[in-house]
Amino acid sequence: MKKISETKCTCQVCKNIWHYGKQEEIENAGKAMQNLGKSMMCCTGCAPAAVIPNQKVKDLGKCPKCGSQAIKKEKVTYEIE
């Protein structure tokens, strides 16, 4: 049996429930680092960096439905065959 771990989030305002996994956390961190690198290149005068599009980073600490940051997070593990 294989185990899958993810984070279950519950919005304390609208009661929306959503999940995200480790892969989404890693992808988000990578996109944030790319945006930081682009910003640093622009600060040093690298004009071509200005045309590089920013990566869309999800705010994993915010409800995707209502935008509230009042969320409860808990780690959950599922067993699949």
One Martini backbone bead per residue (centre of mass of N, CA, C, O) as a GRO file, in nm:
protein
   81
    1MET     BB    1   0.098   0.035   0.019
    2LYS     BB    2   0.024   0.376  -0.033
    3LYS     BB    3   0.128   0.699   0.080
    4ILE     BB    4  -0.049   1.013   0.124
    5SER     BB    5   0.048   1.350   0.173
    6GLU     BB    6  -0.135   1.634   0.306
    7THR     BB    7  -0.300   1.949   0.314
    8LYS     BB    8  -0.559   2.061   0.520
    9CYS     BB    9  -0.796   2.321   0.455
   10THR     BB   10  -0.978   2.563   0.667
   11CYS     BB   11  -1.205   2.802   0.659
   12GLN     BB   12  -1.325   3.025   0.913
   13VAL     BB   13  -1.538   3.182   0.732
   14CYS     BB   14  -1.658   2.979   0.474
   15LYS     BB   15  -1.566   2.659   0.504
   16ASN     BB   16  -1.360   2.594   0.312
   17ILE     BB   17  -1.213   2.307   0.139
   18TRP     BB   18  -0.861   2.220   0.094
   19HIS     BB   19  -0.582   2.084  -0.098
   20TYR     BB   20  -0.222   2.011  -0.055
   21GLY     BB   21   0.096   1.932  -0.166
   22LYS     BB   22   0.431   1.905  -0.190
   23GLN     BB   23   0.450   1.983  -0.491
   24GLU     BB   24   0.316   2.263  -0.461
   25GLU     BB   25   0.527   2.378  -0.269
   26ILE     BB   26   0.770   2.350  -0.461
   27GLU     BB   27   0.659   2.515  -0.701
   28ASN     BB   28   0.616   2.778  -0.544
   29ALA     BB   29   0.910   2.820  -0.458
   30GLY     BB   30   1.028   2.831  -0.747
   31LYS     BB   31   0.865   3.078  -0.845
   32ALA     BB   32   0.964   3.274  -0.630
   33MET     BB   33   1.266   3.254  -0.711
   34GLN     BB   34   1.233   3.359  -0.998
   35ASN     BB   35   1.123   3.638  -0.920
   36LEU     BB   36   1.369   3.722  -0.754
   37GLY     BB   37   1.580   3.699  -0.979
   38LYS     BB   38   1.450   3.909  -1.163
   39SER     BB   39   1.465   4.147  -0.965
   40MET     BB   40   1.776   4.143  -0.938
   41MET     BB   41   1.839   4.197  -1.238
   42CYS     BB   42   1.697   4.473  -1.254
   43CYS     BB   43   1.874   4.615  -1.027
   44THR     BB   44   2.148   4.569  -1.214
   45GLY     BB   45   2.049   4.647  -1.526
   46CYS     BB   46   1.879   4.414  -1.667
   47ALA     BB   47   1.673   4.469  -1.922
   48PRO     BB   48   1.569   4.180  -2.022
   49ALA     BB   49   1.425   4.108  -1.748
   50ALA     BB   50   1.160   4.282  -1.797
   51VAL     BB   51   1.035   4.054  -2.012
   52ILE     BB   52   1.001   3.860  -1.791
   53PRO     BB   53   0.772   3.674  -1.664
   54ASN     BB   54   0.583   3.624  -1.406
   55GLN     BB   55   0.511   3.405  -1.167
   56LYS     BB   56   0.251   3.216  -1.043
   57VAL     BB   57   0.169   3.252  -0.700
   58LYS     BB   58   0.046   3.075  -0.448
   59ASP     BB   59  -0.151   3.122  -0.159
   60LEU     BB   60  -0.145   2.877   0.094
   61GLY     BB   61  -0.260   3.101   0.330
   62LYS     BB   62  -0.529   3.121   0.140
   63CYS     BB   63  -0.840   3.149   0.040
   64PRO     BB   64  -0.970   3.079  -0.282
   65LYS     BB   65  -1.264   3.198  -0.231
   66CYS     BB   66  -1.231   3.467  -0.007
   67GLY     BB   67  -0.915   3.540   0.104
   68SER     BB   68  -0.864   3.433   0.371
   69GLN     BB   69  -0.625   3.384   0.656
   70ALA     BB   70  -0.839   3.212   0.825
   71ILE     BB   71  -0.676   2.917   0.878
   72LYS     BB   72  -0.674   2.559   0.890
   73LYS     BB   73  -0.411   2.325   0.944
   74GLU     BB   74  -0.362   1.976   0.825
   75LYS     BB   75  -0.227   1.668   0.836
   76VAL     BB   76  -0.274   1.411   0.585
   77THR     BB   77  -0.327   1.049   0.543
   78TYR     BB   78  -0.325   0.818   0.269
   79GLU     BB   79  -0.437   0.503   0.154
   80ILE     BB   80  -0.327   0.322  -0.131
   81GLU     BB   81  -0.329   0.063  -0.389
   0.00000   0.00000   0.00000
